[in-house]
Amino acid sequence: MSKPDELLVDVAALVESGHSNQMSLTVVAGGAVITGRLAPEKAWRQRVSEVLTDSDHLSAFSAAFTTAPREEGPPKYLHFHVARILQGSVGIPETGGMYRVAIKDVSAWTMGDFSYSDH
């Protein structure tokens, strides 16, 4: 198990405390490049719950995202919204997705998001 990057933990804590969803970040985790904006966990959970509630087939899962986070202390996860996994020069999904990434699994990161091309 790797030790989380303390600076990245600090960035995540600032996002959590400021309730901002405008911090762009790109990370490498498990060999995947994920780029997008960070959101506070509470806002991320709420948005995922809303999307699931609106689904005819997945609405039963929405309740799992309405509970409050269980752990105190520094953040252990990054919560991305409007995020894409970069595959070559393409970002998937095209519309952006909601991703939760364990900070301990991040092997590299940079502020900002990467451009991509849908062509």
KOLKOLKOL-599034 format. One record per residue (C-alpha): chain; y negated, x, z; residue in one letter; residue number from 1. Coordinates in pm, 1 decimal, decimal comma, always signed. Each point is the difference from the previous one (the first is absolute). Layout:
BEGIN
{pt A {Y X Z} a NUM}
...
***
This chain:
BEGIN
{pt A {+0,0 +0,0 +0,0} m 1}
{pt A {-332,1 +146,1 -101,4} s 2}
{pt A {-313,2 +1,1 +211,2} k 3}
{pt A {-276,3 -229,5 -130,8} p 4}
{pt A {-314,8 +166,8 -133,9} d 5}
{pt A {-256,5 -37,5 +279,5} e 6}
{pt A {-292,2 -27,9 -242,5} l 7}
{pt A {+174,2 -279,4 -189,6} l 8}
{pt A {+69,5 -176,9 +331,3} v 9}
{pt A {-374,1 +27,7 +77,3} d 10}
{pt A {-89,2 -151,2 -339,4} v 11}
{pt A {+242,0 -288,0 +63,1} a 12}
{pt A {-147,0 -53,1 +347,7} a 13}
{pt A {-351,2 -19,7 -146,3} l 14}
{pt A {+115,1 -262,9 -248,9} v 15}
{pt A {+161,8 -195,4 +284,4} e 16}
{pt A {-307,2 +17,1 +223,3} s 17}
{pt A {-257,9 -68,1 -270,6} g 18}
{pt A {+186,8 -288,7 -158,3} h 19}
{pt A {-95,5 +138,6 -341,8} s 20}
{pt A {+207,1 -48,9 -311,7} n 21}
{pt A {-201,3 +231,5 -224,1} q 22}
{pt A {+155,7 +340,0 +85,7} m 23}
{pt A {+175,7 +127,9 -312,1} s 24}
{pt A {+293,1 +233,0 +54,0} l 25}
{pt A {+281,0 +151,1 -204,8} t 26}
{pt A {+321,8 +114,9 +166,8} v 27}
{pt A {+331,8 +151,8 -97,7} v 28}
{pt A {+287,0 -152,2 +197,6} a 29}
{pt A {+366,0 +34,6 -87,5} g 30}
{pt A {-97,1 +149,8 -334,2} g 31}
{pt A {-209,1 -304,0 -96,7} a 32}
{pt A {-375,2 +20,7 -58,3} v 33}
{pt A {-173,4 -305,1 +147,7} i 34}
{pt A {-370,5 -54,1 -56,4} t 35}
{pt A {-221,3 -279,8 +126,8} g 36}
{pt A {-216,2 -118,2 +284,8} r 37}
{pt A {+89,2 -2,3 +366,4} l 38}
{pt A {-30,5 -316,0 +206,9} a 39}
{pt A {+22,9 -60,1 +373,8} p 40}
{pt A {+353,5 -107,0 +89,3} e 41}
{pt A {-112,9 -342,6 +123,2} k 42}
{pt A {-177,1 -76,8 -330,0} a 43}
{pt A {+296,3 +135,9 -198,9} w 44}
{pt A {+246,7 -218,1 +192,1} r 45}
{pt A {-220,5 -305,3 -48,5} q 46}
{pt A {-22,4 +53,3 -376,5} r 47}
{pt A {+375,7 +54,6 -37,3} v 48}
{pt A {+61,4 -315,1 +205,1} s 49}
{pt A {-236,5 -198,1 -226,5} e 50}
{pt A {+177,4 +119,2 -314,7} v 51}
{pt A {+340,8 -89,6 +144,4} l 52}
{pt A {-121,6 -339,9 +124,6} t 53}
{pt A {-109,1 -86,3 -354,4} d 54}
{pt A {+344,3 +82,7 -139,5} s 55}
{pt A {+251,8 -278,6 -54,1} d 56}
{pt A {+292,4 +234,5 +69,4} h 57}
{pt A {-137,5 +244,6 +258,8} l 58}
{pt A {-216,8 -211,1 +231,1} s 59}
{pt A {+253,9 +23,0 +284,9} a 60}
{pt A {-73,9 +373,7 +25,0} f 61}
{pt A {-373,0 -44,3 +59,0} s 62}
{pt A {+41,0 -50,2 +375,8} a 63}
{pt A {+134,4 +355,1 +38,1} a 64}
{pt A {-342,9 +129,8 -100,9} f 65}
{pt A {-204,9 -219,3 +234,4} t 66}
{pt A {+112,2 +174,6 +318,5} t 67}
{pt A {-221,4 +268,7 +148,1} a 68}
{pt A {+100,5 +365,5 -35,2} p 69}
{pt A {+237,4 +96,8 +282,7} r 70}
{pt A {-100,4 +357,5 +71,6} e 71}
{pt A {-303,5 +146,1 +170,2} e 72}
{pt A {-137,2 +345,8 -67,7} g 73}
{pt A {-92,5 +175,4 -321,2} p 74}
{pt A {+93,3 -166,1 -330,1} p 75}
{pt A {+343,8 +82,1 -138,3} k 76}
{pt A {-44,1 -172,5 -335,4} y 77}
{pt A {-247,6 -15,6 -285,0} l 78}
{pt A {-57,7 -348,9 -137,8} h 79}
{pt A {-96,2 +2,1 -366,1} f 80}
{pt A {-135,8 -290,2 -199,4} h 81}
{pt A {-107,1 -3,8 -364,2} v 82}
{pt A {+242,3 +292,4 -23,3} a 83}
{pt A {+214,8 +136,2 -278,3} r 84}
{pt A {+294,3 +232,4 -26,5} i 85}
{pt A {-82,6 +251,3 -271,1} l 86}
{pt A {+273,0 +60,2 -255,3} q 87}
{pt A {-122,8 +246,0 -258,7} g 88}
{pt A {-332,4 -137,9 -116,2} s 89}
{pt A {+81,7 -359,6 +95,5} v 90}
{pt A {-73,5 -177,7 +328,6} g 91}
{pt A {+246,8 -264,6 +114,7} i 92}
{pt A {-51,1 -282,0 +66,3} p 93}
{pt A {-293,4 -47,7 -234,8} e 94}
{pt A {-173,2 -237,5 +240,5} t 95}
{pt A {+51,4 +220,9 +305,5} g 96}
{pt A {+238,3 -56,3 +285,7} g 97}
{pt A {+28,7 +7,6 +376,6} m 98}
{pt A {+181,0 +305,6 +136,6} y 99}
{pt A {+76,3 +122,5 +351,9} r 100}
{pt A {+67,9 +372,6 +21,6} v 101}
{pt A {+111,1 +191,3 +309,8} a 102}
{pt A {-252,6 +275,3 +68,0} i 103}
{pt A {+283,4 +236,3 +99,4} k 104}
{pt A {+141,6 -35,2 -353,1} d 105}
{pt A {-320,0 +109,9 -175,2} v 106}
{pt A {+42,9 +349,6 -140,9} s 107}
{pt A {-339,4 +25,0 -174,8} a 108}
{pt A {-317,1 -205,7 -18,2} w 109}
{pt A {-356,0 -4,3 -127,6} t 110}
{pt A {-300,4 -221,1 +46,0} m 111}
{pt A {-70,0 -229,0 -294,8} g 112}
{pt A {+223,9 -168,9 -248,1} d 113}
{pt A {+132,8 +131,6 -325,8} f 114}
{pt A {-86,0 -150,0 -333,3} s 115}
{pt A {+284,0 -122,0 -211,6} y 116}
{pt A {+41,5 -145,4 -343,8} s 117}
{pt A {+179,0 -315,5 -102,6} d 118}
{pt A {+34,0 +129,4 -357,5} h 119}
***
